């Protein structure tokens, strides 16, 4: 009876009031997704997992959950989950447990049931791998957003991040690279009338038009859906 009671409790917590995220790796290399829940929200999968090429995992989040997903690359973890990643590293090993990823990283962001689901793909922290969000809604009208172009192949020289062998592994945003108010939309540029697209953000925007590319980007890049599950695809 105790098990039945526990099972019913799980259903009441997650059942119809839950959202399923399917994380799928379509890259030709292993990806270690990082997950950071917003303050006060439960951590999913302790904030990290491993996805080999063509592998998928389902995660369940309660409605009202908010947080972000990103891919980590070039990770080396021991049997205890200790180690680091070349891109997107959260600084505490395989399980990020609330820690965010180090820029540059391509990010999928969600705020669920508020009162609809809001979601977007953000390149404000730069780009390390393609990422897209596909909703599974019954109506079929909820939009897909993302960046499925490999921006590392189009990255301006002064934004390039290279790996140990000299290969391009990520592309910084101008804010991350230069840390100036006009690129970060801070200080006197902290309003949409002063902070405009730059030649760097426009490179990102041309390649990935449905992604956020700077702080005051088109608000339509954040879209909404209702009563849907979501697939997050890397590459």
Residue pairs with C-beta under 8 A, 6 or more apart in sequence:
13 62
14 60
14 62
17 62
17 63
18 60
18 61
18 62
18 63
19 60
19 61
19 62
19 63
19 65
19 112
19 117
19 228
19 229
19 230
20 58
20 59
20 60
20 61
20 229
20 230
21 44
21 58
21 59
21 60
21 61
21 69
21 229
21 230
21 231
21 232
22 56
22 57
22 58
22 59
22 229
22 230
22 231
22 232
23 33
23 49
23 51
23 56
23 57
23 58
23 59
23 69
23 231
23 232
23 234
24 51
24 55
24 56
24 231
24 232
24 233
24 234
25 31
25 51
25 52
25 53
25 54
25 55
25 56
25 234
25 235
26 53
26 54
26 233
26 234
26 235
27 53
27 71
27 129
27 234
27 235
28 53
28 235
29 53
29 73
30 50
30 51
30 52
30 53
30 75
31 50
31 51
31 71
31 72
31 73
31 129
31 234
31 235
32 48
32 49
32 50
32 51
32 71
32 72
32 73
32 75
32 77
32 85
32 88
32 94
33 48
33 49
33 51
33 69
33 70
33 71
33 72
33 232
33 234
34 47
34 48
34 69
34 70
34 71
34 72
34 88
34 90
34 96
34 100
34 101
34 105
35 43
35 44
35 45
35 47
35 48
35 59
35 67
35 68
35 69
35 96
36 47
36 67
36 68
36 90
36 96
36 98
36 99
36 100
36 101
37 43
37 44
37 47
37 65
37 66
37 67
37 98
38 66
38 67
38 111
41 65
41 66
41 67
42 61
42 62
42 65
43 97
43 98
44 59
44 60
44 61
44 65
44 67
45 57
45 59
45 95
46 95
46 96
46 97
47 90
47 95
47 96
47 97
47 98
47 99
48 72
48 81
48 90
48 93
48 94
48 95
48 96
48 97
49 57
49 94
50 75
50 94
51 57
51 234
61 67
61 112
63 112
63 113
64 112
64 113
64 114
65 110
65 112
66 110
66 111
66 112
66 114
67 109
67 110
68 100
68 107
68 108
68 109
68 110
69 107
69 108
69 110
69 131
69 232
70 88
70 101
70 105
70 106
70 107
70 108
70 128
70 131
71 88
71 105
71 106
71 128
71 129
71 131
71 234
72 85
72 87
72 88
72 89
72 90
72 101
72 105
73 85
73 86
73 87
73 88
73 128
73 129
73 169
74 85
74 86
74 87
74 163
74 169
75 83
75 84
75 85
75 86
75 89
75 94
76 83
76 84
76 85
77 83
77 93
77 94
80 93
81 93
81 94
81 95
82 93
82 94
83 93
83 94
84 91
86 163
86 164
86 169
87 102
87 104
87 105
87 128
87 129
87 161
87 169
87 170
88 101
88 102
88 105
88 128
89 101
89 102
90 96
90 99
90 100
90 101
90 102
91 99
91 102
92 99
101 107
101 125
103 125
103 126
103 172
103 173
103 176
104 125
104 126
104 127
104 128
104 161
104 170
104 171
104 172
104 173
104 176
105 125
105 126
105 127
105 128
105 170
106 121
106 122
106 123
106 125
106 126
106 127
106 128
106 129
106 130
106 131
106 147
107 121
107 122
107 123
107 124
107 125
107 131
108 119
108 120
108 121
108 122
108 131
108 133
108 146
108 232
109 119
109 120
109 121
109 122
110 117
110 118
110 119
110 230
111 117
111 118
111 119
116 224
116 225
116 226
117 224
117 225
117 226
117 228
118 222
118 223
118 224
119 133
119 135
119 145
119 222
119 223
119 224
119 225
119 230
120 133
120 145
120 211
120 212
120 221
120 222
120 223
121 131
121 132
121 133
121 145
121 146
121 147
121 208
121 210
121 211
121 212
121 221
122 211
122 212
123 147
123 151
123 173
123 204
123 208
123 211
123 212
123 213
124 173
124 175
124 212
124 213
124 214
124 215
125 173
125 176
126 159
126 161
126 170
126 171
126 172
126 173
126 176
127 147
127 151
127 152
127 155
127 170
127 171
127 173
127 204
128 152
128 169
128 170
128 171
129 150
129 234
129 235
130 146
130 147
130 148
130 149
130 150
130 234
130 235
131 146
131 147
131 232
131 233
131 234
132 144
132 145
132 146
132 147
132 148
132 232
132 233
133 144
133 145
133 146
133 230
133 231
133 232
134 144
134 230
134 231
134 232
134 233
135 142
135 143
135 144
135 225
135 228
135 229
135 230
135 231
136 228
136 229
136 230
136 231
137 225
137 226
137 227
137 228
138 227
138 228
142 223
142 224
142 225
142 226
142 228
143 210
143 223
143 225
144 210
145 210
145 211
145 221
145 223
146 208
146 210
146 211
146 233
147 204
147 207
147 208
147 210
147 211
148 208
148 235
149 207
149 208
151 171
151 203
151 204
151 207
151 208
152 168
152 169
152 170
152 171
153 168
154 171
154 203
154 207
155 168
155 171
156 171
156 200
156 203
158 177
159 171
159 172
159 173
159 174
159 177
159 200
160 168
160 171
160 172
161 168
161 169
161 170
161 171
161 172
162 168
162 169
163 169
173 183
173 200
173 201
173 204
173 213
173 214
174 183
174 198
174 200
174 201
174 214
175 183
175 184
175 185
175 214
175 215
177 183
181 187
181 188
181 189
181 190
182 189
182 195
182 198
183 198
183 200
183 214
184 215
185 195
185 214
185 215
185 216
188 194
189 195
191 216
192 216
195 214
195 215
195 216
196 216
197 205
197 213
197 214
197 217
198 214
201 213
201 214
201 217
202 213
204 211
204 213
205 211
205 213
205 217
210 221
211 221
212 221
212 222
